[in-house]
Amino acid sequence: MNEAKQNPNTPNSSNTAKMEPGSYGYCSWHRGYSAGIRVINVVEQGSGPGGVDFACLPCREEHDLVPFADRP
């Protein structure tokens, strides 16, 4: 009987959630540059400049931050 074996380097459902997009930028929480940042908060203003807060994975986990795109 031929059984398919999973390659350990292939992402599966248990580790796919930890994979981050290939973005690099400034983390608003630890105030430094990092890979895998995500948008956390968008500040919109009618007549002036708005703003965007980004956070890296360690800061999101430490501060229980939910990325803007993942909110209901």
Short mmCIF file of the C-alpha atoms (twelve columns), coordinates in Angstrom:
data_MODEL
# 
_entry.id   MODEL 
# 
loop_
_atom_site.group_PDB 
_atom_site.id 
_atom_site.type_symbol 
_atom_site.label_atom_id 
_atom_site.label_alt_id 
_atom_site.label_comp_id 
_atom_site.label_asym_id 
_atom_site.label_seq_id 
_atom_site.Cartn_x 
_atom_site.Cartn_y 
_atom_site.Cartn_z 
_atom_site.pdbx_PDB_model_num 
ATOM 1  C CA . MET A 1  0.000   0.000  0.000  1 
ATOM 2  C CA . ASN A 2  1.401   3.387  -1.024 1 
ATOM 3  C CA . GLU A 3  1.037   5.971  1.739  1 
ATOM 4  C CA . ALA A 4  1.711   9.641  1.045  1 
ATOM 5  C CA . LYS A 5  4.137   11.176 3.499  1 
ATOM 6  C CA . GLN A 6  4.145   14.863 4.257  1 
ATOM 7  C CA . ASN A 7  7.331   16.801 3.626  1 
ATOM 8  C CA . PRO A 8  8.387   18.486 6.921  1 
ATOM 9  C CA . ASN A 9  9.235   21.671 4.989  1 
ATOM 10 C CA . THR A 10 5.746   21.924 3.491  1 
ATOM 11 C CA . PRO A 11 3.384   24.255 5.376  1 
ATOM 12 C CA . ASN A 12 0.361   22.522 6.861  1 
ATOM 13 C CA . SER A 13 -2.676  23.708 8.762  1 
ATOM 14 C CA . SER A 14 -0.869  23.700 12.121 1 
ATOM 15 C CA . ASN A 15 1.888   26.119 11.091 1 
ATOM 16 C CA . THR A 16 0.243   28.111 8.307  1 
ATOM 17 C CA . ALA A 17 -1.262  30.546 10.820 1 
ATOM 18 C CA . LYS A 18 2.222   31.600 11.950 1 
ATOM 19 C CA . MET A 19 3.466   32.361 8.428  1 
ATOM 20 C CA . GLU A 20 3.699   36.106 7.829  1 
ATOM 21 C CA . PRO A 21 3.504   38.140 4.665  1 
ATOM 22 C CA . GLY A 22 6.814   39.393 3.338  1 
ATOM 23 C CA . SER A 23 6.361   42.966 4.534  1 
ATOM 24 C CA . TYR A 24 8.999   45.104 6.210  1 
ATOM 25 C CA . GLY A 25 8.408   48.379 7.978  1 
ATOM 26 C CA . TYR A 26 8.209   50.367 11.191 1 
ATOM 27 C CA . CYS A 27 6.502   48.800 14.210 1 
ATOM 28 C CA . SER A 28 4.559   51.446 16.145 1 
ATOM 29 C CA . TRP A 29 4.733   49.446 19.391 1 
ATOM 30 C CA . HIS A 30 8.441   48.719 19.849 1 
ATOM 31 C CA . ARG A 31 9.388   51.741 17.693 1 
ATOM 32 C CA . GLY A 32 11.753  49.933 15.382 1 
ATOM 33 C CA . TYR A 33 11.914  48.304 11.966 1 
ATOM 34 C CA . SER A 34 10.847  44.697 11.605 1 
ATOM 35 C CA . ALA A 35 9.760   42.075 9.086  1 
ATOM 36 C CA . GLY A 36 6.215   40.727 8.940  1 
ATOM 37 C CA . ILE A 37 4.409   43.855 10.069 1 
ATOM 38 C CA . ARG A 38 0.626   44.163 9.763  1 
ATOM 39 C CA . VAL A 39 -1.753  47.136 9.901  1 
ATOM 40 C CA . ILE A 40 -3.377  47.352 13.340 1 
ATOM 41 C CA . ASN A 41 -5.169  50.688 13.351 1 
ATOM 42 C CA . VAL A 42 -6.216  53.177 10.672 1 
ATOM 43 C CA . VAL A 43 -6.920  56.768 11.733 1 
ATOM 44 C CA . GLU A 44 -9.055  58.614 9.192  1 
ATOM 45 C CA . GLN A 45 -9.557  62.364 9.332  1 
ATOM 46 C CA . GLY A 46 -11.749 64.475 7.113  1 
ATOM 47 C CA . SER A 47 -9.508  67.450 6.450  1 
ATOM 48 C CA . GLY A 48 -6.066  66.463 7.677  1 
ATOM 49 C CA . PRO A 49 -3.598  63.675 7.391  1 
ATOM 50 C CA . GLY A 50 -4.680  60.367 8.839  1 
ATOM 51 C CA . GLY A 51 -2.394  57.721 10.171 1 
ATOM 52 C CA . VAL A 52 -1.704  54.019 10.257 1 
ATOM 53 C CA . ASP A 53 -0.277  51.960 13.114 1 
ATOM 54 C CA . PHE A 54 1.712   48.843 12.229 1 
ATOM 55 C CA . ALA A 55 2.873   46.015 14.522 1 
ATOM 56 C CA . CYS A 56 5.262   43.093 14.138 1 
ATOM 57 C CA . LEU A 57 4.376   39.542 15.218 1 
ATOM 58 C CA . PRO A 58 6.123   39.665 18.625 1 
ATOM 59 C CA . CYS A 59 4.340   42.928 19.519 1 
ATOM 60 C CA . ARG A 60 0.987   41.592 18.278 1 
ATOM 61 C CA . GLU A 61 1.371   38.540 20.494 1 
ATOM 62 C CA . GLU A 62 2.624   40.497 23.528 1 
ATOM 63 C CA . HIS A 63 -0.112  43.153 23.370 1 
ATOM 64 C CA . ASP A 64 -2.946  40.933 22.006 1 
ATOM 65 C CA . LEU A 65 -3.304  43.080 18.885 1 
ATOM 66 C CA . VAL A 66 -5.641  41.992 16.097 1 
ATOM 67 C CA . PRO A 67 -4.657  43.038 12.558 1 
ATOM 68 C CA . PHE A 68 -7.110  45.411 10.892 1 
ATOM 69 C CA . ALA A 69 -7.772  42.983 8.003  1 
ATOM 70 C CA . ASP A 70 -8.631  40.127 10.401 1 
ATOM 71 C CA . ARG A 71 -11.358 41.994 12.296 1 
ATOM 72 C CA . PRO A 72 -15.007 41.124 11.672 1 
# 
